[in-house]
Amino acid sequence: MPLIPYFLLEPTDRTFWLLVASTGAALVALGFVRWNATGERLLRTIGETVLVGTVCALVAYGVGAIVGG
């Protein structure tokens, strides 16, 4: 889901921010799925899912920037 903006639009700064927003929406949706499956507190499940996903995305972006220049 997060890469859909790059398949539909030209790669610009706007497309990058659409990618960030779609990734956030996907992480929130996964948090809802986790909440529904586990019955834990809603804000905790969404918050943890978004936090872990954000850290993983930042690490991947950083590694890509280092490797790709």
N, CA, C and O atoms as CSV, one atom per row, in Angstrom:
chain,resi,resn,atom,element,x,y,z
A,1,MET,N,N,0.807,-1.200,0.000
A,1,MET,CA,C,0.000,0.000,0.000
A,1,MET,C,C,0.853,1.269,0.000
A,1,MET,O,O,0.536,2.204,-0.735
A,2,PRO,N,N,1.904,1.336,0.781
A,2,PRO,CA,C,2.661,2.590,0.822
A,2,PRO,C,C,3.294,2.989,-0.513
A,2,PRO,O,O,3.514,4.178,-0.744
A,3,LEU,N,N,3.589,2.049,-1.382
A,3,LEU,CA,C,4.238,2.394,-2.647
A,3,LEU,C,C,3.258,2.796,-3.741
A,3,LEU,O,O,3.688,3.199,-4.822
A,4,ILE,N,N,1.980,2.702,-3.498
A,4,ILE,CA,C,0.978,3.025,-4.508
A,4,ILE,C,C,1.170,4.426,-5.101
A,4,ILE,O,O,1.040,4.571,-6.316
A,5,PRO,N,N,1.475,5.472,-4.306
A,5,PRO,CA,C,1.671,6.794,-4.935
A,5,PRO,C,C,2.757,6.805,-6.008
A,5,PRO,O,O,2.638,7.537,-6.991
A,6,TYR,N,N,3.811,6.011,-5.841
A,6,TYR,CA,C,4.873,5.981,-6.850
A,6,TYR,C,C,4.456,5.229,-8.113
A,6,TYR,O,O,5.014,5.466,-9.184
A,7,PHE,N,N,3.487,4.328,-8.000
A,7,PHE,CA,C,2.989,3.644,-9.187
A,7,PHE,C,C,2.018,4.522,-9.975
A,7,PHE,O,O,1.881,4.367,-11.188
A,8,LEU,N,N,1.348,5.440,-9.285
A,8,LEU,CA,C,0.313,6.241,-9.926
A,8,LEU,C,C,0.764,7.637,-10.333
A,8,LEU,O,O,0.173,8.230,-11.235
A,9,LEU,N,N,1.801,8.180,-9.688
A,9,LEU,CA,C,2.206,9.556,-9.913
A,9,LEU,C,C,3.689,9.650,-10.244
A,9,LEU,O,O,4.451,8.708,-10.022
A,10,GLU,N,N,4.084,10.798,-10.778
A,10,GLU,CA,C,5.494,11.064,-11.028
A,10,GLU,C,C,6.239,11.193,-9.694
A,10,GLU,O,O,5.659,11.683,-8.725
A,11,PRO,N,N,7.490,10.773,-9.617
A,11,PRO,CA,C,8.246,10.885,-8.361
A,11,PRO,C,C,8.650,12.335,-8.062
A,11,PRO,O,O,9.644,12.828,-8.594
A,12,THR,N,N,7.888,12.998,-7.226
A,12,THR,CA,C,8.168,14.375,-6.814
A,12,THR,C,C,8.157,14.435,-5.294
A,12,THR,O,O,7.933,13.423,-4.630
A,13,ASP,N,N,8.400,15.621,-4.745
A,13,ASP,CA,C,8.316,15.794,-3.291
A,13,ASP,C,C,6.903,15.510,-2.796
A,13,ASP,O,O,6.720,14.923,-1.730
A,14,ARG,N,N,5.910,15.924,-3.567
A,14,ARG,CA,C,4.512,15.683,-3.185
A,14,ARG,C,C,4.225,14.175,-3.106
A,14,ARG,O,O,3.543,13.707,-2.194
A,15,THR,N,N,4.753,13.436,-4.072
A,15,THR,CA,C,4.568,11.987,-4.072
A,15,THR,C,C,5.210,11.359,-2.843
A,15,THR,O,O,4.650,10.436,-2.251
A,16,PHE,N,N,6.385,11.855,-2.457
A,16,PHE,CA,C,7.046,11.342,-1.262
A,16,PHE,C,C,6.165,11.546,-0.034
A,16,PHE,O,O,6.021,10.633,0.779
A,17,TRP,N,N,5.569,12.743,0.112
A,17,TRP,CA,C,4.727,13.000,1.285
A,17,TRP,C,C,3.428,12.208,1.236
A,17,TRP,O,O,2.876,11.868,2.282
A,18,LEU,N,N,2.930,11.909,0.041
A,18,LEU,CA,C,1.780,11.000,-0.070
A,18,LEU,C,C,2.169,9.598,0.376
A,18,LEU,O,O,1.376,8.900,1.007
A,19,LEU,N,N,3.391,9.187,0.046
A,19,LEU,CA,C,3.902,7.896,0.487
A,19,LEU,C,C,3.984,7.849,2.014
A,19,LEU,O,O,3.595,6.856,2.629
A,20,VAL,N,N,4.490,8.920,2.620
A,20,VAL,CA,C,4.574,8.985,4.085
A,20,VAL,C,C,3.173,8.885,4.697
A,20,VAL,O,O,2.971,8.160,5.671
A,21,ALA,N,N,2.218,9.606,4.133
A,21,ALA,CA,C,0.847,9.582,4.662
A,21,ALA,C,C,0.205,8.206,4.480
A,21,ALA,O,O,-0.480,7.720,5.380
A,22,SER,N,N,0.420,7.576,3.327
A,22,SER,CA,C,-0.177,6.253,3.113
A,22,SER,C,C,0.478,5.205,4.011
A,22,SER,O,O,-0.187,4.265,4.445
A,23,THR,N,N,1.762,5.355,4.294
A,23,THR,CA,C,2.428,4.449,5.227
A,23,THR,C,C,1.851,4.620,6.629
A,23,THR,O,O,1.597,3.636,7.323
A,24,GLY,N,N,1.646,5.861,7.042
A,24,GLY,CA,C,1.030,6.123,8.345
A,24,GLY,C,C,-0.360,5.522,8.434
A,24,GLY,O,O,-0.718,4.924,9.449
A,25,ALA,N,N,-1.144,5.679,7.377
A,25,ALA,CA,C,-2.496,5.107,7.365
A,25,ALA,C,C,-2.447,3.582,7.450
A,25,ALA,O,O,-3.262,2.970,8.141
A,26,ALA,N,N,-1.496,2.972,6.751
A,26,ALA,CA,C,-1.356,1.517,6.807
A,26,ALA,C,C,-0.953,1.054,8.200
A,26,ALA,O,O,-1.437,0.026,8.673
A,27,LEU,N,N,-0.076,1.796,8.860
A,27,LEU,CA,C,0.333,1.429,10.219
A,27,LEU,C,C,-0.822,1.578,11.206
A,27,LEU,O,O,-0.986,0.747,12.099
A,28,VAL,N,N,-1.612,2.619,11.052
A,28,VAL,CA,C,-2.790,2.783,11.918
A,28,VAL,C,C,-3.775,1.639,11.676
A,28,VAL,O,O,-4.346,1.100,12.624
A,29,ALA,N,N,-3.974,1.272,10.418
A,29,ALA,CA,C,-4.869,0.154,10.108
A,29,ALA,C,C,-4.364,-1.147,10.731
A,29,ALA,O,O,-5.152,-1.931,11.260
A,30,LEU,N,N,-3.056,-1.376,10.669
A,30,LEU,CA,C,-2.494,-2.567,11.312
A,30,LEU,C,C,-2.674,-2.515,12.828
A,30,LEU,O,O,-2.897,-3.544,13.466
A,31,GLY,N,N,-2.577,-1.322,13.399
A,31,GLY,CA,C,-2.836,-1.168,14.825
A,31,GLY,C,C,-4.260,-1.540,15.184
A,31,GLY,O,O,-4.505,-2.177,16.208
A,32,PHE,N,N,-5.211,-1.137,14.329
A,32,PHE,CA,C,-6.614,-1.517,14.545
A,32,PHE,C,C,-6.799,-3.027,14.460
A,32,PHE,O,O,-7.530,-3.615,15.257
A,33,VAL,N,N,-6.136,-3.650,13.494
A,33,VAL,CA,C,-6.233,-5.109,13.361
A,33,VAL,C,C,-5.664,-5.784,14.605
A,33,VAL,O,O,-6.249,-6.734,15.126
A,34,ARG,N,N,-4.532,-5.294,15.072
A,34,ARG,CA,C,-3.926,-5.863,16.284
A,34,ARG,C,C,-4.850,-5.685,17.483
A,34,ARG,O,O,-5.024,-6.610,18.277
A,35,TRP,N,N,-5.442,-4.501,17.616
A,35,TRP,CA,C,-6.374,-4.234,18.717
A,35,TRP,C,C,-7.557,-5.201,18.660
A,35,TRP,O,O,-7.977,-5.743,19.682
A,36,ASN,N,N,-8.082,-5.408,17.465
A,36,ASN,CA,C,-9.226,-6.302,17.307
A,36,ASN,C,C,-8.856,-7.745,17.632
A,36,ASN,O,O,-9.669,-8.486,18.184
A,37,ALA,N,N,-7.644,-8.142,17.295
A,37,ALA,CA,C,-7.216,-9.517,17.516
A,37,ALA,C,C,-6.825,-9.784,18.964
A,37,ALA,O,O,-7.032,-10.888,19.467
A,38,THR,N,N,-6.260,-8.780,19.641
A,38,THR,CA,C,-5.732,-9.024,20.979
A,38,THR,C,C,-6.618,-8.498,22.097
A,38,THR,O,O,-6.577,-9.011,23.216
A,39,GLY,N,N,-7.419,-7.481,21.805
A,39,GLY,CA,C,-8.261,-6.896,22.841
A,39,GLY,C,C,-7.510,-5.975,23.789
A,39,GLY,O,O,-8.048,-5.571,24.820
A,40,GLU,N,N,-6.259,-5.638,23.445
A,40,GLU,CA,C,-5.497,-4.701,24.268
A,40,GLU,C,C,-6.087,-3.299,24.106
A,40,GLU,O,O,-7.013,-3.099,23.320
A,41,ARG,N,N,-5.557,-2.343,24.843
A,41,ARG,CA,C,-6.050,-0.969,24.743
A,41,ARG,C,C,-5.795,-0.416,23.343
A,41,ARG,O,O,-4.730,-0.624,22.762
A,42,LEU,N,N,-6.784,0.285,22.817
A,42,LEU,CA,C,-6.735,0.778,21.442
A,42,LEU,C,C,-5.552,1.711,21.203
A,42,LEU,O,O,-4.775,1.495,20.273
A,43,LEU,N,N,-5.408,2.735,22.023
A,43,LEU,CA,C,-4.325,3.692,21.802
A,43,LEU,C,C,-2.952,3.051,21.942
A,43,LEU,O,O,-2.013,3.433,21.243
A,44,ARG,N,N,-2.832,2.085,22.836
A,44,ARG,CA,C,-1.546,1.411,23.003
A,44,ARG,C,C,-1.186,0.608,21.761
A,44,ARG,O,O,-0.054,0.686,21.284
A,45,THR,N,N,-2.127,-0.158,21.234
A,45,THR,CA,C,-1.823,-0.997,20.074
A,45,THR,C,C,-1.500,-0.150,18.842
A,45,THR,O,O,-0.566,-0.452,18.099
A,46,ILE,N,N,-2.276,0.906,18.635
A,46,ILE,CA,C,-2.002,1.775,17.496
A,46,ILE,C,C,-0.672,2.493,17.700
A,46,ILE,O,O,0.147,2.556,16.783
A,47,GLY,N,N,-0.456,3.030,18.888
A,47,GLY,CA,C,0.781,3.751,19.169
A,47,GLY,C,C,2.018,2.890,18.998
A,47,GLY,O,O,2.993,3.319,18.381
A,48,GLU,N,N,1.987,1.684,19.537
A,48,GLU,CA,C,3.141,0.790,19.401
A,48,GLU,C,C,3.383,0.412,17.949
A,48,GLU,O,O,4.526,0.381,17.494
A,49,THR,N,N,2.316,0.126,17.224
A,49,THR,CA,C,2.456,-0.265,15.825
A,49,THR,C,C,3.034,0.881,14.997
A,49,THR,O,O,3.929,0.672,14.178
A,50,VAL,N,N,2.523,2.084,15.213
A,50,VAL,CA,C,3.024,3.242,14.473
A,50,VAL,C,C,4.472,3.536,14.869
A,50,VAL,O,O,5.293,3.847,14.007
A,51,LEU,N,N,4.793,3.443,16.150
A,51,LEU,CA,C,6.152,3.719,16.607
A,51,LEU,C,C,7.152,2.734,16.005
A,51,LEU,O,O,8.175,3.143,15.457
A,52,VAL,N,N,6.861,1.452,16.105
A,52,VAL,CA,C,7.781,0.437,15.570
A,52,VAL,C,C,7.900,0.578,14.058
A,52,VAL,O,O,9.002,0.495,13.516
A,53,GLY,N,N,6.792,0.789,13.378
A,53,GLY,CA,C,6.824,0.957,11.923
A,53,GLY,C,C,7.607,2.185,11.506
A,53,GLY,O,O,8.330,2.155,10.510
A,54,THR,N,N,7.467,3.277,12.268
A,54,THR,CA,C,8.196,4.500,11.963
A,54,THR,C,C,9.693,4.312,12.152
A,54,THR,O,O,10.486,4.750,11.319
A,55,VAL,N,N,10.080,3.668,13.233
A,55,VAL,CA,C,11.507,3.405,13.472
A,55,VAL,C,C,12.073,2.530,12.353
A,55,VAL,O,O,13.163,2.800,11.847
A,56,CYS,N,N,11.351,1.502,11.971
A,56,CYS,CA,C,11.813,0.629,10.887
A,56,CYS,C,C,11.933,1.392,9.569
A,56,CYS,O,O,12.894,1.197,8.825
A,57,ALA,N,N,10.972,2.250,9.282
A,57,ALA,CA,C,11.014,3.035,8.048
A,57,ALA,C,C,12.196,4.005,8.056
A,57,ALA,O,O,12.868,4.174,7.039
A,58,LEU,N,N,12.448,4.640,9.197
A,58,LEU,CA,C,13.570,5.572,9.282
A,58,LEU,C,C,14.908,4.857,9.120
A,58,LEU,O,O,15.812,5.369,8.460
A,59,VAL,N,N,15.033,3.684,9.716
A,59,VAL,CA,C,16.271,2.910,9.560
A,59,VAL,C,C,16.456,2.512,8.092
A,59,VAL,O,O,17.551,2.640,7.545
A,60,ALA,N,N,15.387,2.033,7.461
A,60,ALA,CA,C,15.481,1.635,6.049
A,60,ALA,C,C,15.817,2.840,5.168
A,60,ALA,O,O,16.624,2.723,4.246
A,61,TYR,N,N,15.211,3.984,5.441
A,61,TYR,CA,C,15.495,5.196,4.671
A,61,TYR,C,C,16.960,5.624,4.869
A,61,TYR,O,O,17.639,6.014,3.918
A,62,GLY,N,N,17.426,5.543,6.112
A,62,GLY,CA,C,18.811,5.907,6.408
A,62,GLY,C,C,19.799,4.987,5.710
A,62,GLY,O,O,20.778,5.459,5.131
A,63,VAL,N,N,19.562,3.695,5.754
A,63,VAL,CA,C,20.446,2.748,5.095
A,63,VAL,C,C,20.425,2.992,3.579
A,63,VAL,O,O,21.469,2.950,2.928
A,64,GLY,N,N,19.250,3.243,3.030
A,64,GLY,CA,C,19.158,3.541,1.606
A,64,GLY,C,C,19.921,4.795,1.228
A,64,GLY,O,O,20.566,4.847,0.181
A,65,ALA,N,N,19.846,5.810,2.083
A,65,ALA,CA,C,20.574,7.051,1.822
A,65,ALA,C,C,22.077,6.834,1.882
A,65,ALA,O,O,22.820,7.410,1.088
A,66,ILE,N,N,22.529,6.008,2.815
A,66,ILE,CA,C,23.961,5.739,2.946
A,66,ILE,C,C,24.455,4.896,1.763
A,66,ILE,O,O,25.484,5.203,1.162
A,67,VAL,N,N,23.729,3.860,1.444
A,67,VAL,CA,C,24.148,2.942,0.368
A,67,VAL,C,C,23.969,3.581,-1.006
A,67,VAL,O,O,24.833,3.465,-1.875
A,68,GLY,N,N,22.845,4.251,-1.188
A,68,GLY,CA,C,22.539,4.799,-2.507
A,68,GLY,C,C,23.116,6.184,-2.748
A,68,GLY,O,O,23.128,6.663,-3.882
A,69,GLY,N,N,23.588,6.822,-1.703
A,69,GLY,CA,C,24.192,8.146,-1.858
A,69,GLY,C,C,23.185,9.179,-1.822
A,69,GLY,O,O,23.509,10.361,-1.938
